[in-house]
Amino acid sequence: MAWIVLFAAGLLEVVWATAMKQSQGFVRPGPTAITLVAMLASVALLSAAMRTLPLGVAYMVWTGIGALGAFAIGVVVLGEAAGPLRLAAAALILAGLALMKLSEGG
């Protein structure tokens, strides 16, 4: 169950990062509100997951999901560049997340 909660926390990190970009420096109230609510919810879920998962594992997975998700949104939705080196870097993050999950054995 902790892994599901952690995954949800990571997805909310993608939401707040995307909303923060759309807030244009916190000058647009709608995206700013979404950013703040998603941040609080993401950290609350991360905290809940940390009740049973080790700190290093939980934090690494949380930030990794956020980084990969924000990268994907940037490329797919916002038209940011997806050159070979950037894709390789994202693949390395994904490999690190998979290894971290496998190291937990469940």
C-alpha positions as CSV (number, residue, x, y, z in Angstrom):
1,M,0.0,0.0,0.0
2,A,2.9,2.4,0.8
3,W,4.1,2.1,-2.8
4,I,0.7,3.1,-4.2
5,V,0.6,6.1,-1.9
6,L,4.1,7.0,-2.9
7,F,3.2,6.7,-6.6
8,A,0.2,9.0,-6.0
9,A,2.6,11.5,-4.3
10,G,4.9,11.4,-7.2
11,L,2.0,12.1,-9.6
12,L,1.0,15.0,-7.6
13,E,4.5,16.3,-7.8
14,V,4.1,16.3,-11.6
15,V,0.8,18.2,-11.2
16,W,2.3,20.9,-9.0
17,A,5.4,21.3,-11.2
18,T,3.2,21.7,-14.3
19,A,0.8,24.1,-12.6
20,M,3.8,26.1,-11.3
21,K,5.0,26.5,-14.9
22,Q,1.5,27.6,-16.0
23,S,1.3,30.1,-13.1
24,Q,3.9,32.3,-14.9
25,G,5.8,33.1,-11.7
26,F,2.7,32.8,-9.4
27,V,0.9,35.7,-11.1
28,R,-2.0,33.5,-12.4
29,P,-4.3,32.7,-9.5
30,G,-5.8,29.4,-10.8
31,P,-2.5,27.6,-11.5
32,T,-1.0,29.1,-8.4
33,A,-3.8,27.6,-6.2
34,I,-3.4,24.2,-8.0
35,T,0.4,24.4,-7.3
36,L,-0.1,25.0,-3.6
37,V,-2.8,22.4,-3.1
38,A,-0.9,19.7,-5.1
39,M,2.3,20.5,-3.2
40,L,0.7,20.0,0.2
41,A,-1.1,16.8,-0.9
42,S,2.1,15.4,-2.4
43,V,4.1,16.0,0.7
44,A,1.3,14.6,2.9
45,L,1.2,11.4,0.8
46,L,5.0,11.2,0.8
47,S,4.9,11.5,4.6
48,A,2.4,8.7,4.8
49,A,4.5,6.4,2.6
50,M,7.5,7.1,4.8
51,R,5.8,5.5,7.7
52,T,6.7,2.1,6.2
53,L,9.3,2.8,3.5
54,P,12.9,3.9,4.2
55,L,13.6,7.6,3.8
56,G,16.1,7.3,1.0
57,V,13.9,4.9,-1.0
58,A,10.8,7.0,-0.6
59,Y,12.4,10.3,-1.4
60,M,14.3,9.0,-4.4
61,V,11.2,7.4,-5.9
62,W,9.1,10.5,-5.2
63,T,11.6,12.9,-6.8
64,G,12.2,10.5,-9.7
65,I,8.6,10.2,-10.5
66,G,8.3,14.0,-10.4
67,A,11.4,14.5,-12.6
68,L,10.4,12.0,-15.2
69,G,6.8,13.1,-15.2
70,A,7.7,16.8,-15.5
71,F,10.2,15.9,-18.3
72,A,7.4,14.0,-20.2
73,I,4.9,16.8,-19.8
74,G,7.5,19.3,-21.0
75,V,8.3,17.3,-24.1
76,V,4.8,16.0,-25.0
77,V,2.6,19.0,-23.9
78,L,4.9,22.0,-23.9
79,G,7.0,21.1,-26.9
80,E,10.4,21.1,-25.1
81,A,13.3,19.4,-26.7
82,A,13.8,15.7,-26.4
83,G,17.3,15.2,-27.8
84,P,19.3,12.0,-27.4
85,L,21.2,13.1,-24.3
86,R,18.0,14.3,-22.5
87,L,16.3,11.0,-23.3
88,A,19.3,9.0,-22.1
89,A,19.3,11.0,-18.9
90,A,15.6,10.2,-18.4
91,A,16.3,6.5,-19.1
92,L,19.0,6.5,-16.4
93,I,16.6,8.0,-13.9
94,L,14.0,5.4,-14.8
95,A,16.6,2.6,-14.4
96,G,17.5,4.0,-11.0
97,L,13.9,3.9,-9.9
98,A,13.5,0.3,-11.1
99,L,16.6,-0.7,-9.3
100,M,15.5,1.0,-6.1
101,K,12.1,-0.7,-6.3
102,L,13.7,-4.1,-6.9
103,S,16.1,-3.5,-4.0
104,E,13.0,-3.3,-1.7
105,G,11.8,-6.7,-2.8
106,G,8.2,-5.7,-3.1
